[in-house]
Amino acid sequence: MTSTETSPSGVAEPPERPRDASLDHLLSPLAIGGLTVRNRVFSSAHGTGFSHGGINDRLIAYHLERARGGVGLIVLEATSVDPAAAVGVSASLTGLQNIDDSIVPDYRRISAALHAEGTAVFALLSHSGRNTVMGVDGQPPLAPSPIPMDRTRDVPHELERDEIAGIVRAFAAAARRVRDGGLDGVELSFAHGNLVQEFLSPHSNRRTDEYGGAEENRLRMAREVLEATRAAVGPDFPLGIRFSLDEVVDEGYRAEDGLRWLKLMVEWGRLDFVDITAGTNSSMRSRAHHYPTITVEPGVLVPLARMAKAELDIPVFCVGKIFDPWTADEIVRTGGADMVAMTRAQIAEPELVNKARDGLAAEIRTCIYCNEGCFSRQQRVGPITCVYNPRVGRESDWAPLSAAPSSARKRVVVVGGGPAGMEAARVAAKKGHDVTLFESGGDLGGQLRLIERTPHRGEYGTILRWYRSRLDAHGVDVRLGVAADAAAVRALRPDAVIVATGSSDVPPDLPGADLPHVFTGRQAIEGTALGERIVLGERVVLGDWDGRWGGLSVAEFLADRGHAVTLVTPAPFPGVDGDLMTWHKFYERLLQKGVVMHALESVVAVEDAGAVVERLDRERRLLEADAVVLCSKGEADRSVWRELREHVGTVVAVGDCWAPRQLEQAIFEGAKAARQL
């Protein structure tokens, strides 16, 4: 077996169950060693970008929100036991560090806060090994062998024996601090290509001493860490490992190897639980699989947990794109796992457990695994949020809407029914205002309706369906097919107007852009231009100025319809601003479908015979084509805002009508404007 995309156990995962079915298995308590957690849902360790090395109010508020939402167990983000490995692959982000006793009071703060809400809390202790960048002063990553990871390409320092012994002691000392800080358990990272896993793997361990070569030697560091950690915390403190059962890379280890080692590790550490995952962060292909994206099947890693559970008599945790509580309940019921990670699901919906328990399934924001607000945001700018829950990361600043109703009911008009307008209307209505939403088209959603029509992006329709449901539930007066000009808005005598008219579908200003065989990306998806059906022909050149998934999605959409597509972008590579996990899967598919991609080139003109493209050195050439499709973000449409700003007391422009950007910014600005009313 070369990957876990096919179930190693050969057992198909259970289908989703109706949302009125019982959740008795998922909501039942579980004993983990001497600890009992209130239910089987946990939030697995994940970077937030909030900590800056330590536990602070922002990080506590973030986890406290999920504790109040009913989660049984929270595992804090990967915590470095060694200052040399405190930085991840983004040098701007420093995660939690447990390197001295200064962490103990912080552990007491967060444990007290989460315990007050009935949630248990563990710490994930880790050493990132080679999965990090070179320090600002040139400090190299540390690893069993001088083999770089594929993203940073920094050659690691090969650890000496005394350095290995020091790291073993650091794990044990950090675990003692976790216990002394009042947390409920320790999880050790033997996963995702971190240091201990690097020693296990023949892919990353090429040593010839007692820590390399034979399997027994490659297991030596794992055994030393487990035995030292158990001695440090004592026999009764919950201890487990997060373990990649299958490495999902060529020359790495397979699930049958991992299962054999897992049994030994349970014995060496006298473990109370195991948390089963897969893969290594040193491989972009693996990351796209073990952090499943929108394109990957739900529950893809559950078969590995099922294998482990069949062989062990301690609790087994599972992870891997499990967003539906009823599916999670079925996993527990059928013996797939004892605890189910619903991590990104609870980023999107902190009250997931409570809403599922209380029969409020329609209110649940279902994570679509687009990665736009979580993984992608960390990769680009820093702390996480959620693409359609902008309160994530702002829990301390933005009170729950149910706790902050408006003191004075206002008449609010929202112009535009795209993402920004829908969120503005939802928030304003939930705050108690009287809200009317005008949408010139025949349906809500704006560009969401186009995105969901492209390959592997259909789940964006989940966002649209949620908004439709919430606008109806909160009594928003939605008027479709009404192009609200300033006069129509003023006739309602609004106290406030939020303008969310989006961006006009205007192509870049290029010579030849008005030729009849030139279309925008939106027109290519819709299949119409100016009310007429369009015919693209066989050969299509696609100019991509989007930088994320716009151009790639249109390219795949057209390739699936039999067009020979050549994509041209001025960026260093297509999709440069998207998250690398989604990007990797996109590239695999586009290459398989014959899409030709040219980076660092721009479409500078269109002629009858095709597109003129220019390289960095200003050399030009003609790419022959039957049609040219130009994908950009369009132009901000603020005409209604300009008309109203002199006649209505409060007029705010949000989303793409202020400046064309992404879905995350549109929804955030809609929420912010409505909260400020």
C-alpha positions as CSV (number, residue, x, y, z in Angstrom):
1,M,0.0,0.0,0.0
2,T,1.5,3.4,-1.0
3,S,-1.0,5.7,0.6
4,T,-4.0,5.6,3.0
5,E,-6.4,6.9,0.3
6,T,-7.5,3.3,0.0
7,S,-8.6,1.9,3.4
8,P,-5.8,-0.4,4.7
9,S,-8.4,-2.5,6.5
10,G,-10.6,-2.8,3.4
11,V,-13.6,-1.6,5.5
12,A,-15.8,1.1,4.1
13,E,-16.5,3.9,6.4
14,P,-20.1,4.3,7.6
15,P,-22.3,6.7,5.6
16,E,-23.7,9.9,7.0
17,R,-26.8,9.4,9.2
18,P,-30.0,11.5,9.3
19,R,-29.6,14.5,11.4
20,D,-32.5,13.5,13.6
21,A,-30.8,10.2,14.6
22,S,-29.5,9.6,18.1
23,L,-26.0,10.8,19.2
24,D,-25.9,8.5,22.2
25,H,-22.5,7.0,21.3
26,L,-20.8,10.3,20.6
27,L,-22.2,12.0,23.6
28,S,-21.3,9.2,26.1
29,P,-18.4,9.7,28.5
30,L,-15.1,8.0,28.0
31,A,-12.4,6.9,30.5
32,I,-8.9,7.8,29.5
33,G,-6.7,6.3,32.2
34,G,-8.0,7.7,35.4
35,L,-9.7,10.7,33.6
36,T,-13.3,10.7,32.4
37,V,-14.2,13.1,29.6
38,R,-17.8,14.1,29.1
39,N,-18.2,13.0,25.5
40,R,-16.3,11.6,22.5
41,V,-15.6,14.8,20.6
42,F,-12.2,16.5,20.8
43,S,-10.4,19.4,19.3
44,S,-7.1,18.1,18.1
45,A,-3.9,20.1,18.4
46,H,-3.7,22.8,15.8
47,G,-1.7,26.0,15.3
48,T,-3.7,29.2,15.9
49,G,-1.0,32.0,15.6
50,F,-2.4,33.5,18.8
51,S,0.2,32.4,21.3
52,H,3.5,34.1,20.3
53,G,5.3,31.6,22.4
54,G,3.0,31.5,25.5
55,I,-0.6,31.2,26.6
56,N,-2.4,34.5,26.5
57,D,-5.9,35.9,26.8
58,R,-6.6,35.5,23.1
59,L,-5.7,31.8,23.1
60,I,-7.7,31.2,26.2
61,A,-10.8,33.0,24.9
62,Y,-10.5,31.0,21.6
63,H,-10.5,27.6,23.4
64,L,-13.0,28.7,26.0
65,E,-15.5,29.4,23.3
66,R,-15.3,25.8,22.2
67,A,-15.4,24.5,25.7
68,R,-18.7,26.4,26.2
69,G,-19.9,24.8,23.0
70,G,-19.7,21.4,24.5
71,V,-16.4,19.7,23.3
72,G,-15.2,17.0,25.6
73,L,-11.5,17.4,25.2
74,I,-9.2,20.1,23.9
75,V,-5.6,19.3,23.0
76,L,-3.5,22.5,22.9
77,E,-1.4,23.2,19.9
78,A,2.0,21.6,19.3
79,T,4.2,22.8,22.1
80,S,8.0,22.8,21.6
81,V,10.1,21.2,24.2
82,D,13.2,22.8,22.7
83,P,13.7,26.5,21.9
84,A,15.7,25.5,18.8
85,A,12.5,24.0,17.3
86,A,9.9,26.7,18.4
87,V,9.4,28.2,14.9
88,G,7.4,26.4,12.2
89,V,7.7,26.8,8.5
90,S,6.5,30.4,8.8
91,A,9.2,32.4,10.5
92,S,6.6,35.0,11.5
93,L,4.8,32.6,13.7
94,T,6.1,31.2,17.0
95,G,4.0,28.5,18.6
96,L,3.7,27.5,22.3
97,Q,7.0,26.7,24.1
98,N,7.3,24.5,27.2
99,I,11.0,25.0,27.9
100,D,11.1,26.2,31.5
101,D,8.8,26.5,34.6
102,S,7.4,29.9,33.4
103,I,4.7,27.9,31.5
104,V,3.3,26.4,34.6
105,P,1.2,29.4,35.8
106,D,-0.1,29.8,32.2
107,Y,-1.2,26.1,32.2
108,R,-3.0,26.7,35.5
109,R,-4.9,29.7,33.9
110,I,-6.1,27.8,30.9
111,S,-6.9,24.6,32.7
112,A,-9.0,26.4,35.3
113,A,-10.9,28.2,32.6
114,L,-11.7,25.1,30.5
115,H,-12.4,22.9,33.6
116,A,-15.0,25.5,34.7
117,E,-16.9,24.7,31.5
118,G,-16.5,20.9,31.9
119,T,-13.8,20.4,29.2
120,A,-10.6,18.4,29.8
121,V,-7.4,19.7,28.3
122,F,-4.2,18.0,27.2
123,A,-0.9,19.4,25.9
124,L,0.8,18.1,22.7
125,L,4.5,18.1,23.3
126,S,6.6,18.2,20.2
127,H,10.0,18.7,18.6
128,S,9.6,19.7,14.9
129,G,13.0,18.4,13.8
130,R,13.6,19.3,10.2
131,N,10.1,20.6,9.8
132,T,11.1,24.2,10.4
133,V,13.0,27.1,8.8
134,M,16.5,28.1,9.5
135,G,16.7,30.6,12.3
136,V,17.2,34.3,11.7
137,D,20.9,34.0,12.8
138,G,21.4,30.8,10.7
139,Q,20.5,28.2,13.3
140,P,19.8,25.0,11.2
141,P,16.9,22.7,11.8
142,L,17.8,19.5,13.8
143,A,17.2,16.0,12.5
144,P,18.5,12.5,12.6
145,S,20.1,12.9,9.2
146,P,21.0,16.0,7.1
147,I,18.0,15.6,4.7
148,P,16.0,18.7,4.1
149,M,12.2,18.9,3.9
150,D,10.7,19.8,0.5
151,R,9.3,23.2,1.4
152,T,12.2,25.0,3.1
153,R,15.2,23.0,1.6
154,D,17.3,24.0,4.6
155,V,19.8,21.3,5.4
156,P,19.5,20.1,9.0
157,H,22.2,19.6,11.6
158,E,22.6,15.9,12.2
159,L,22.0,15.4,15.9
160,E,24.9,14.0,18.1
161,R,24.2,11.4,20.7
162,D,24.4,13.8,23.6
163,E,22.0,16.2,21.8
164,I,19.5,13.3,21.5
165,A,19.8,12.6,25.2
166,G,19.2,16.3,25.9
167,I,16.0,16.3,23.8
168,V,14.8,13.1,25.6
169,R,15.2,14.9,28.9
170,A,13.4,18.0,27.6
171,F,10.3,15.9,26.7
172,A,10.3,14.5,30.2
173,A,10.7,17.9,31.9
174,A,8.0,19.4,29.7
175,A,5.6,16.6,30.6
176,R,6.2,17.2,34.3
177,R,5.3,20.9,33.8
178,V,2.1,19.9,32.1
179,R,1.1,17.8,35.1
180,D,2.2,20.5,37.6
181,G,0.2,23.1,35.6
182,G,-3.1,21.2,36.2
183,L,-3.7,20.0,32.7
184,D,-5.3,16.6,32.4
185,G,-2.9,14.7,30.2
186,V,0.1,14.7,27.8
187,E,0.1,13.8,24.2
188,L,3.5,13.3,22.6
189,S,4.0,14.1,18.9
190,F,5.2,11.0,17.0
191,A,3.4,12.3,13.9
192,H,3.5,14.5,10.8
193,G,7.2,14.2,10.3
194,N,8.3,15.7,13.6
195,L,11.6,14.6,15.2
196,V,10.6,11.3,16.8
197,Q,8.9,10.2,13.6
198,E,11.9,11.2,11.6
199,F,14.0,8.8,13.6
200,L,11.4,6.0,13.0
201,S,11.4,6.4,9.2
202,P,13.9,5.0,6.8
203,H,12.9,7.9,4.6
204,S,14.4,10.5,6.9
205,N,16.8,8.4,9.1
206,R,20.0,7.4,7.3
207,R,22.2,7.0,10.4
208,T,24.6,4.2,10.9
209,D,24.9,4.3,14.7
210,E,22.6,2.9,17.4
211,Y,19.8,5.3,16.3
212,G,19.7,4.3,12.7
213,G,19.7,1.4,10.3
214,A,17.9,-1.6,11.8
215,E,14.3,-1.2,13.0
216,E,15.2,-1.7,16.6
217,N,17.7,1.2,16.4
218,R,15.2,3.5,14.6
219,L,12.8,2.9,17.4
220,R,15.3,3.7,20.1
221,M,14.5,7.4,20.5
222,A,10.8,6.8,20.7
223,R,11.4,4.2,23.4
224,E,13.6,6.6,25.4
225,V,11.1,9.5,25.1
226,L,8.2,7.3,26.2
227,E,10.0,5.7,29.2
228,A,11.4,9.0,30.4
229,T,8.1,10.8,30.0
230,R,6.2,8.1,31.9
231,A,8.8,8.3,34.7
232,A,8.4,12.0,34.9
233,V,4.6,12.2,35.1
234,G,4.1,9.0,37.2
235,P,2.0,5.9,36.6
236,D,-1.5,7.5,36.9
237,F,-1.3,10.6,34.7
238,P,-2.9,10.2,31.3
239,L,-0.2,9.8,28.6
240,G,-0.6,9.0,24.9
241,I,0.9,9.7,21.5
242,R,-0.2,11.2,18.3
243,F,1.2,8.8,15.8
244,S,1.3,8.7,12.0
245,L,0.4,5.0,11.4
246,D,1.3,5.3,7.7
247,E,3.9,7.8,6.4
248,V,2.3,8.3,3.0
249,V,5.6,8.8,1.2
250,D,7.8,6.7,-1.0
251,E,10.6,5.0,0.9
252,G,8.7,5.7,4.1
253,Y,7.0,3.2,6.4
254,R,3.6,1.6,5.8
255,A,0.6,1.0,8.0
256,E,1.7,-2.6,8.8
257,D,5.0,-1.2,10.1
258,G,3.3,1.5,12.1
259,L,0.9,-0.9,13.7
260,R,3.7,-3.2,14.8
261,W,5.6,-0.3,16.3
262,L,2.5,1.1,17.9
263,K,2.0,-2.0,20.0
264,L,5.6,-1.7,21.3
265,M,5.2,2.0,22.1
266,V,2.0,1.4,24.0
267,E,3.9,-1.1,26.2
268,W,7.0,1.1,26.6
269,G,5.1,4.2,27.7
270,R,2.3,2.3,29.4
271,L,0.1,4.5,27.3
272,D,-3.5,5.4,28.1
273,F,-4.6,6.4,24.6
274,V,-3.3,6.7,21.0
275,D,-4.3,9.4,18.5
276,I,-4.0,8.0,15.0
277,T,-3.2,10.1,12.0
278,A,-0.9,9.7,9.0
279,G,1.8,11.4,6.9
280,T,4.7,13.8,7.2
281,N,4.8,17.5,6.9
282,S,8.1,17.2,5.1
283,S,6.1,16.1,1.9
284,M,3.7,18.5,0.3
285,R,1.9,15.5,-1.3
286,S,1.4,14.0,2.2
287,R,0.2,17.3,3.7
288,A,-2.5,17.5,1.1
289,H,-3.7,14.1,2.3
290,H,-3.3,14.1,6.0
291,Y,-4.7,17.6,6.4
292,P,-7.7,16.7,4.1
293,T,-8.9,19.6,2.0
294,I,-12.2,20.3,0.2
295,T,-11.2,17.9,-2.5
296,V,-10.5,14.9,-0.2
297,E,-13.1,12.4,0.9
298,P,-14.4,12.8,4.4
299,G,-13.0,10.5,7.1
300,V,-10.1,9.5,4.9
301,L,-7.9,8.6,7.9
302,V,-10.5,6.8,9.9
303,P,-9.6,3.3,8.5
304,L,-6.2,3.7,10.1
305,A,-7.8,4.3,13.5
306,R,-10.0,1.3,12.9
307,M,-7.0,-0.8,12.3
308,A,-5.4,0.3,15.6
309,K,-8.5,-0.1,17.6
310,A,-8.8,-3.7,16.5
311,E,-5.4,-4.4,18.0
312,L,-5.4,-2.3,21.2
313,D,-7.4,-2.3,24.4
314,I,-6.9,1.4,25.2
315,P,-8.9,4.4,23.7
316,V,-8.1,5.2,20.1
317,F,-8.6,8.7,18.7
318,C,-9.3,9.4,15.0
319,V,-8.9,12.5,12.9
320,G,-9.4,13.5,9.2
321,K,-12.2,15.7,7.9
322,I,-15.0,14.6,10.2
323,F,-17.5,17.5,10.2
324,D,-20.8,15.8,10.8
325,P,-21.7,14.8,14.4
326,W,-24.0,12.0,13.2
327,T,-21.1,10.5,11.1
328,A,-18.9,10.8,14.1
329,D,-21.5,9.0,16.2
330,E,-21.5,6.2,13.6
331,I,-17.7,5.9,13.8
332,V,-17.9,5.4,17.5
333,R,-20.8,3.0,17.3
334,T,-19.1,0.8,14.7
335,G,-15.8,0.6,16.5
336,G,-13.8,2.9,14.3
337,A,-12.5,5.0,17.2
338,D,-13.3,6.0,20.8
339,M,-12.7,9.8,20.3
340,V,-13.4,11.8,17.2
341,A,-11.5,14.9,16.3
342,M,-13.8,17.6,14.8
343,T,-11.2,20.4,14.8
344,R,-11.8,22.5,11.7
345,A,-15.5,21.7,12.2
346,Q,-15.3,23.5,15.6
347,I,-13.3,26.3,14.3
348,A,-16.2,27.1,12.0
349,E,-18.9,26.2,14.6
350,P,-17.7,26.4,18.2
351,E,-21.2,25.3,19.4
352,L,-21.2,22.2,17.3
353,V,-21.7,19.7,20.1
354,N,-24.4,21.7,21.9
355,K,-26.3,22.5,18.7
356,A,-26.2,18.9,17.6
357,R,-27.3,17.7,21.0
358,D,-30.1,20.2,21.3
359,G,-31.6,19.5,17.9
360,L,-30.4,22.7,16.3
361,A,-28.7,21.1,13.2
362,A,-29.9,23.9,10.9
363,E,-27.9,26.4,12.9
364,I,-24.6,24.6,12.5
365,R,-22.0,26.3,10.3
366,T,-20.7,23.2,8.5
367,C,-17.0,23.4,7.8
368,I,-16.3,23.0,4.0
369,Y,-12.5,22.5,4.4
370,C,-11.7,25.3,2.0
371,N,-8.8,26.3,4.3
372,E,-9.2,30.0,3.3
373,G,-9.4,31.3,6.9
374,C,-7.4,28.7,8.8
375,F,-4.4,27.1,7.0
376,S,-4.2,29.7,4.2
377,R,-4.4,32.6,6.6
378,Q,-1.6,31.2,8.7
379,Q,0.5,30.7,5.7
380,R,0.0,34.2,4.4
381,V,-0.6,36.6,7.3
382,G,-0.7,35.0,10.7
383,P,-3.5,34.0,13.1
384,I,-6.4,31.8,12.0
385,T,-10.0,32.7,11.6
386,C,-12.9,31.1,9.6
387,V,-14.0,32.1,6.1
388,Y,-17.6,32.4,7.3
389,N,-17.3,32.8,11.0
390,P,-15.3,36.0,11.4
391,R,-15.6,35.9,15.2
392,V,-12.9,33.2,15.3
393,G,-9.8,34.8,16.8
394,R,-11.9,37.8,17.9
395,E,-13.7,36.1,20.7
396,S,-12.4,38.6,23.3
397,D,-13.4,41.6,21.1
398,W,-16.7,40.5,19.7
399,A,-19.3,39.2,22.1
400,P,-21.7,36.5,21.0
401,L,-24.7,38.1,19.2
402,S,-27.1,36.5,21.6
403,A,-25.4,38.3,24.4
404,A,-25.2,41.7,22.7
405,P,-28.6,42.7,21.3
406,S,-29.0,46.2,20.2
407,S,-30.5,48.7,22.7
408,A,-32.4,50.5,19.9
409,R,-34.2,48.8,17.0
410,K,-33.2,50.4,13.7
411,R,-34.5,50.2,10.1
412,V,-31.5,48.7,8.2
413,V,-31.3,48.3,4.4
414,V,-28.7,46.0,2.9
415,V,-28.1,46.4,-0.9
416,G,-26.6,43.3,-2.4
417,G,-27.2,39.6,-1.6
418,G,-23.7,38.3,-2.0
419,P,-21.6,37.0,1.0
420,A,-20.9,40.5,2.5
421,G,-24.6,41.5,2.2
422,M,-25.9,38.2,3.6
423,E,-23.7,38.3,6.6
424,A,-24.5,42.0,7.2
425,A,-28.2,41.2,7.1
426,R,-27.9,38.2,9.3
427,V,-25.9,40.0,12.0
428,A,-28.1,43.1,11.9
429,A,-31.3,41.0,12.2
430,K,-29.9,38.8,15.0
431,K,-29.1,42.0,16.9
432,G,-32.8,42.9,16.7
433,H,-32.9,45.3,13.8
434,D,-35.6,45.4,11.1
435,V,-33.7,44.4,8.0
436,T,-34.5,44.5,4.3
437,L,-32.1,43.1,1.8
438,F,-32.2,44.0,-1.9
439,E,-30.7,41.7,-4.5
440,S,-30.8,42.6,-8.2
441,G,-30.5,39.0,-9.3
442,G,-32.9,36.2,-9.0
443,D,-31.1,34.5,-6.2
444,L,-28.8,35.2,-3.3
445,G,-25.1,34.2,-3.2
446,G,-23.3,36.4,-5.6
447,Q,-20.1,34.7,-6.7
448,L,-20.7,31.8,-4.4
449,R,-23.1,30.5,-7.0
450,L,-20.3,30.5,-9.6
451,I,-17.7,28.9,-7.3
452,E,-20.0,26.0,-6.4
453,R,-20.3,25.1,-10.1
454,T,-16.6,24.6,-10.6
455,P,-14.9,21.2,-10.0
456,H,-14.3,20.1,-6.4
457,R,-15.8,23.4,-5.1
458,G,-19.4,22.4,-4.8
459,E,-19.2,22.6,-1.0
460,Y,-19.2,26.4,-1.2
461,G,-22.9,25.9,-1.8
462,T,-23.1,24.8,1.9
463,I,-22.2,28.4,2.9
464,L,-25.0,29.8,0.7
465,R,-27.6,27.3,2.0
466,W,-26.6,28.2,5.6
467,Y,-27.1,31.9,4.9
468,R,-30.5,31.4,3.2
469,S,-31.6,29.4,6.3
470,R,-30.4,32.0,8.8
471,L,-31.9,35.0,6.9
472,D,-35.2,33.2,6.9
473,A,-34.9,32.2,10.6
474,H,-34.1,35.8,11.6
475,G,-36.9,37.4,9.6
476,V,-34.9,39.3,7.0
477,D,-37.1,40.8,4.3
478,V,-35.3,39.5,1.2
479,R,-36.3,41.2,-2.1
480,L,-34.9,39.4,-5.1
481,G,-34.9,40.7,-8.6
482,V,-34.9,44.3,-7.3
483,A,-32.1,46.6,-8.5
484,A,-32.2,49.0,-5.6
485,D,-31.1,52.5,-6.6
486,A,-30.7,55.4,-4.2
487,A,-34.4,56.4,-4.6
488,A,-35.7,53.0,-3.8
489,V,-33.5,52.8,-0.7
490,R,-34.4,56.2,0.6
491,A,-38.1,55.5,0.2
492,L,-37.8,53.0,3.1
493,R,-36.5,55.7,5.4
494,P,-33.6,53.6,6.7
495,D,-31.6,54.5,9.7
496,A,-28.6,52.8,8.2
497,V,-27.6,51.3,4.8
498,I,-25.0,48.7,4.2
499,V,-23.9,48.6,0.6
500,A,-22.6,45.3,-0.6
501,T,-23.0,45.5,-4.4
502,G,-19.8,43.6,-5.1
503,S,-17.5,44.0,-8.1
504,S,-18.5,44.6,-11.7
505,D,-17.4,41.8,-14.1
506,V,-15.0,44.0,-16.0
507,P,-12.0,42.5,-17.8
508,P,-8.5,44.0,-17.5
509,D,-7.9,47.0,-19.7
510,L,-5.9,45.4,-22.5
511,P,-5.7,46.1,-26.2
512,G,-8.2,43.7,-27.9
513,A,-10.2,43.0,-24.7
514,D,-13.3,44.0,-26.6
515,L,-12.9,41.4,-29.3
516,P,-15.8,38.9,-29.7
517,H,-13.7,35.9,-28.7
518,V,-12.7,37.5,-25.3
519,F,-14.6,36.6,-22.2
520,T,-14.3,36.9,-18.4
521,G,-13.9,34.0,-16.1
522,R,-17.4,34.5,-14.7
523,Q,-18.8,34.5,-18.3
524,A,-16.9,31.3,-19.0
525,I,-18.6,29.5,-16.0
526,E,-22.0,31.0,-16.7
527,G,-21.8,30.1,-20.4
528,T,-23.3,33.5,-21.4
529,A,-22.1,37.0,-22.2
530,L,-24.5,39.9,-22.5
531,G,-27.4,37.5,-22.5
532,E,-26.1,35.4,-25.4
533,R,-24.7,31.9,-25.2
534,I,-21.0,31.8,-25.8
535,V,-18.9,29.3,-27.8
536,L,-15.3,29.1,-26.8
537,G,-13.9,26.7,-29.3
538,E,-11.2,24.1,-28.7
539,R,-8.2,26.1,-27.7
540,V,-8.5,28.5,-24.8
541,V,-5.8,30.9,-23.4
542,L,-6.7,31.9,-19.8
543,G,-5.1,35.0,-18.3
544,D,-5.0,34.7,-14.5
545,W,-4.7,37.8,-12.3
546,D,-6.6,36.3,-9.4
547,G,-3.7,34.7,-7.5
548,R,-5.8,32.1,-5.7
549,W,-8.3,29.6,-7.0
550,G,-10.3,31.8,-9.5
551,G,-8.1,31.1,-12.5
552,L,-7.3,27.5,-11.6
553,S,-11.0,26.7,-11.0
554,V,-12.0,28.2,-14.4
555,A,-9.1,26.3,-16.1
556,E,-10.3,23.0,-14.6
557,F,-13.9,23.8,-15.4
558,L,-13.0,24.3,-19.0
559,A,-10.7,21.3,-19.2
560,D,-13.5,19.1,-17.9
561,R,-15.5,20.3,-20.9
562,G,-13.0,19.2,-23.4
563,H,-11.1,22.5,-24.0
564,A,-7.3,22.6,-24.4
565,V,-6.4,25.2,-21.8
566,T,-3.2,27.2,-21.5
567,L,-3.1,29.3,-18.3
568,V,-0.8,32.3,-18.1
569,T,-0.1,34.2,-14.8
570,P,2.3,37.0,-13.9
571,A,2.7,35.3,-10.4
572,P,5.7,33.1,-9.6
573,F,3.3,30.2,-9.9
574,P,-0.5,29.8,-10.4
575,G,-2.5,29.9,-7.1
576,V,0.4,31.6,-5.3
577,D,-1.9,33.1,-2.7
578,G,-3.7,29.9,-1.8
579,D,-2.9,27.3,0.9
580,L,-0.3,24.8,-0.2
581,M,-2.4,21.7,0.6
582,T,-5.3,22.7,-1.7
583,W,-2.8,24.0,-4.3
584,H,-1.0,20.6,-4.5
585,K,-4.2,18.7,-5.3
586,F,-5.2,21.4,-7.8
587,Y,-1.9,21.0,-9.6
588,E,-2.1,17.2,-9.7
589,R,-5.6,17.4,-11.3
590,L,-4.7,20.2,-13.8
591,L,-1.6,18.4,-15.0
592,Q,-3.6,15.2,-15.4
593,K,-6.2,17.1,-17.4
594,G,-3.6,18.5,-19.8
595,V,-3.7,22.1,-18.7
596,V,-0.5,23.9,-19.7
597,M,0.7,26.6,-17.2
598,H,3.0,29.5,-17.7
599,A,4.2,31.5,-14.7
600,L,5.9,34.9,-14.7
601,E,4.2,35.8,-18.0
602,S,1.3,38.2,-18.6
603,V,-1.4,38.5,-21.2
604,V,-0.8,42.0,-22.5
605,A,-3.0,42.1,-25.6
606,V,-5.5,40.0,-27.6
607,E,-5.5,39.6,-31.3
608,D,-7.8,37.7,-33.7
609,A,-5.4,34.7,-33.6
610,G,-5.0,34.5,-29.8
611,A,-3.3,36.1,-26.8
612,V,-0.1,38.1,-26.8
613,V,1.9,37.2,-23.7
614,E,5.0,39.0,-22.3
615,R,7.8,37.5,-20.3
616,L,9.8,39.2,-17.5
617,D,12.4,40.2,-20.1
618,R,9.7,41.9,-22.2
619,E,10.0,39.3,-24.9
620,R,6.5,38.8,-26.5
621,R,4.9,35.9,-28.3
622,L,1.5,34.9,-29.6
623,L,-0.3,32.0,-28.1
624,E,-2.8,30.9,-30.7
625,A,-6.4,30.4,-29.4
626,D,-10.0,30.2,-30.4
627,A,-11.0,32.1,-27.2
628,V,-9.3,34.1,-24.6
629,V,-10.6,34.1,-21.0
630,L,-9.5,36.8,-18.6
631,C,-9.8,36.0,-14.9
632,S,-9.5,39.0,-12.5
633,K,-11.3,40.2,-9.5
634,G,-13.3,42.9,-11.5
635,E,-13.8,46.5,-10.4
636,A,-15.5,47.8,-7.3
637,D,-19.1,48.9,-7.8
638,R,-19.8,51.8,-5.4
639,S,-22.4,53.7,-7.5
640,V,-25.2,53.2,-5.0
641,W,-22.9,54.1,-2.1
642,R,-21.9,57.3,-3.8
643,E,-25.5,58.2,-4.4
644,L,-26.6,57.5,-0.8
645,R,-23.7,58.9,1.3
646,E,-25.1,62.4,1.1
647,H,-28.7,61.5,2.0
648,V,-28.6,58.8,4.7
649,G,-27.0,59.2,8.1
650,T,-25.2,55.9,8.2
651,V,-24.0,54.4,4.9
652,V,-21.2,51.8,4.9
653,A,-19.7,50.0,1.9
654,V,-18.4,46.5,2.5
655,G,-16.8,43.7,0.6
656,D,-15.9,43.8,-3.0
657,C,-17.7,47.1,-3.6
658,W,-15.0,48.7,-1.5
659,A,-12.2,46.8,-3.1
660,P,-12.3,43.3,-4.8
661,R,-10.8,40.7,-2.5
662,Q,-11.7,37.3,-1.2
663,L,-14.7,35.7,0.5
664,E,-13.1,36.0,4.0
665,Q,-12.8,39.8,3.8
666,A,-16.3,40.2,2.4
667,I,-17.9,38.3,5.2
668,F,-15.8,39.9,7.9
669,E,-16.6,43.4,6.7
670,G,-20.3,42.6,6.5
671,A,-20.2,41.3,10.1
672,K,-18.2,44.3,11.3
673,A,-20.5,46.9,9.8
674,A,-23.6,45.3,11.2
675,R,-22.1,44.9,14.7
676,Q,-21.3,48.6,14.7
677,L,-24.9,49.7,14.1
